[in-house]
């Protein structure tokens, strides 16, 4: 093991290690399930389980008690079905043209987002004489995917469009759930209630991770939790995060001394204000750590070595970044584990310093890390 490496860092060689703690993931699920009270707690595992590997994450969540999952795309749903043959799978992007037979064959439930998709699903189900289930996704002000107010009025005038198939869920999505005081939350709640009053009776779902924390009125019959599972804060504030699930380490490749006036990195954007010691770390934008973490672009960002913070200096390269080691009493040895986020720095803190959010940071991490899934 490299000098200074934590137990879950592993042998890093010249690449980073992404350590994913499945017990913490499952504990976070149980916490969200408790907060969801009588509502079913479904898990959102789109984008390869937020970049953490669907094949590892989804079975762990099923063992923790999750029976319903949401993905965005058809291929994600097919991959999940191959892993978990008995769970309920909803596809948020809806029903692609001509895909009804494929969805039915693999027992996938489209989140129907238009009248056109509803008619396709109805036509297929009536032809097969099988009332296959599907969800209806309504827009309540987000203006992303879903049926709007005009669509709902049309549906009220043509109730026969619900014949021949099973409406298993009515869902919508909150735009501002990360801000509990935003009036948009209450406005969307009222619009969702209005939509439910116009539609056939069915289970309802409005709350994402942030929505679960808004109170009982937002829970309905199902909550859909995503970022909170993976250790990101539902509010974007690090103090609100549940257990840390993901820890990212990269090895220290080299140290070097700088004289007053010497520069670091592309564009020579950082100039040493005095004699300095810097270290070069094997992680860069090719690993999903964007150039916004360079201190002259996105504000001062830090990494940690043995619990001591080290500022990032200069522009981040594709494969490496530089850190200021001047304040270290003893220079860390080559091969030391540099923590990008994890034990000493929440992922939301790191994300904020790069002017992004934990969702983007997680899903941008790429494939070059050595991944370790631990319990």
PETAFEN-V20996 format. One record per backbone hydrogen bond with DSSP energy under -1.0 kcal/mol. NH is the residue of the N-H (numbers start at 1). CO is the residue of the C=O. E is the energy in kcal/mol with one decimal. If there is no record, write none. Layout:
((NH | CO | E) (NH | CO | E))
This chain:
((5 | 2 | -2.3) (9 | 6 | -2.0) (15 | 12 | -2.4) (17 | 249 | -2.7) (18 | 370 | -2.2) (19 | 247 | -3.1) (20 | 372 | -3.2) (21 | 245 | -2.8) (22 | 374 | -3.1) (25 | 21 | -1.8) (26 | 22 | -2.5) (27 | 23 | -2.5) (28 | 24 | -2.4) (29 | 25 | -1.9) (30 | 26 | -2.4) (31 | 27 | -2.2) (32 | 28 | -2.3) (33 | 29 | -2.4) (34 | 30 | -2.1) (35 | 31 | -2.1) (36 | 32 | -1.6) (37 | 34 | -1.3) (39 | 36 | -2.2) (40 | 221 | -2.7) (42 | 223 | -3.0) (43 | 68 | -2.1) (44 | 225 | -2.6) (45 | 70 | -2.5) (49 | 45 | -1.9) (50 | 46 | -2.7) (51 | 47 | -2.3) (52 | 49 | -1.7) (53 | 48 | -2.0) (56 | 53 | -1.1) (57 | 53 | -2.6) (58 | 54 | -2.2) (60 | 56 | -1.0) (61 | 57 | -2.3) (62 | 58 | -2.4) (63 | 59 | -2.3) (64 | 60 | -1.4) (65 | 62 | -1.6) (66 | 61 | -2.4) (69 | 88 | -2.7) (70 | 43 | -2.4) (71 | 90 | -2.4) (77 | 73 | -1.8) (78 | 74 | -2.3) (79 | 75 | -2.5) (80 | 76 | -2.2) (81 | 77 | -2.6) (82 | 78 | -1.9) (83 | 79 | -1.1) (84 | 80 | -2.9) (88 | 67 | -2.8) (90 | 69 | -2.7) (91 | 109 | -2.3) (92 | 71 | -3.1) (93 | 72 | -1.7) (94 | 91 | -1.4) (99 | 96 | -2.0) (103 | 99 | -2.5) (104 | 100 | -2.5) (105 | 101 | -2.6) (106 | 102 | -1.8) (107 | 104 | -1.1) (108 | 103 | -3.0) (109 | 89 | -2.9) (111 | 91 | -2.3) (112 | 110 | -1.1) (112 | 135 | -2.7) (118 | 114 | -1.9) (119 | 115 | -2.4) (120 | 116 | -2.0) (121 | 117 | -2.6) (122 | 118 | -2.7) (123 | 119 | -2.8) (124 | 120 | -2.2) (125 | 121 | -2.4) (126 | 122 | -2.8) (127 | 123 | -2.1) (128 | 124 | -2.3) (129 | 125 | -1.2) (130 | 125 | -1.9) (132 | 130 | -2.3) (134 | 166 | -2.1) (135 | 110 | -2.5) (136 | 169 | -2.6) (137 | 112 | -2.6) (138 | 171 | -2.9) (139 | 147 | -2.8) (147 | 137 | -2.4) (152 | 148 | -2.2) (153 | 149 | -1.9) (154 | 150 | -2.1) (155 | 151 | -2.4) (156 | 152 | -2.0) (157 | 153 | -1.2) (161 | 158 | -2.0) (162 | 159 | -1.7) (163 | 160 | -1.8) (166 | 132 | -1.9) (168 | 134 | -2.3) (168 | 166 | -1.1) (170 | 203 | -2.3) (171 | 136 | -2.7) (172 | 205 | -1.8) (179 | 176 | -2.1) (182 | 179 | -2.0) (185 | 182 | -1.6) (187 | 183 | -2.1) (188 | 184 | -2.7) (189 | 185 | -2.2) (190 | 186 | -2.3) (191 | 187 | -2.1) (192 | 188 | -2.5) (193 | 189 | -2.2) (194 | 190 | -2.1) (195 | 191 | -2.2) (196 | 192 | -2.5) (197 | 193 | -1.8) (205 | 170 | -2.3) (212 | 208 | -1.8) (213 | 210 | -1.0) (214 | 211 | -1.5) (218 | 215 | -1.8) (219 | 216 | -1.7) (221 | 204 | -1.8) (222 | 204 | -1.3) (223 | 40 | -3.0) (224 | 207 | -2.9) (225 | 42 | -2.5) (229 | 226 | -1.7) (232 | 227 | -2.0) (240 | 237 | -2.4) (241 | 238 | -1.8) (247 | 19 | -2.3) (248 | 341 | -2.6) (249 | 17 | -2.7) (250 | 338 | -1.9) (252 | 336 | -1.8) (253 | 280 | -3.3) (254 | 280 | -1.1) (256 | 278 | -2.3) (258 | 276 | -2.9) (261 | 272 | -2.6) (262 | 259 | -2.2) (264 | 270 | -1.7) (268 | 265 | -1.9) (272 | 262 | -3.4) (276 | 258 | -2.1) (278 | 256 | -2.7) (279 | 323 | -2.3) (280 | 254 | -2.9) (281 | 321 | -2.9) (282 | 251 | -2.3) (283 | 281 | -2.1) (285 | 317 | -2.2) (286 | 318 | -2.3) (287 | 284 | -1.9) (288 | 285 | -1.3) (289 | 284 | -1.8) (293 | 290 | -1.8) (294 | 291 | -1.8) (297 | 294 | -1.9) (298 | 294 | -2.0) (303 | 310 | -2.2) (304 | 339 | -2.4) (305 | 308 | -2.3) (308 | 305 | -2.0) (310 | 303 | -3.1) (312 | 301 | -3.0) (313 | 322 | -2.4) (317 | 320 | -2.4) (321 | 281 | -1.6) (323 | 279 | -2.5) (324 | 311 | -2.6) (325 | 277 | -3.0) (328 | 325 | -1.9) (335 | 252 | -2.8) (336 | 333 | -1.9) (338 | 250 | -2.8) (339 | 304 | -3.2) (340 | 248 | -3.0) (341 | 248 | -1.0) (342 | 345 | -3.1) (350 | 346 | -2.0) (351 | 347 | -2.6) (352 | 348 | -2.5) (353 | 349 | -1.7) (354 | 351 | -1.0) (355 | 352 | -1.8) (356 | 351 | -2.1) (361 | 357 | -2.2) (362 | 358 | -2.7) (363 | 359 | -2.3) (365 | 362 | -1.3) (370 | 16 | -2.9) (372 | 18 | -2.6) (374 | 20 | -2.8))
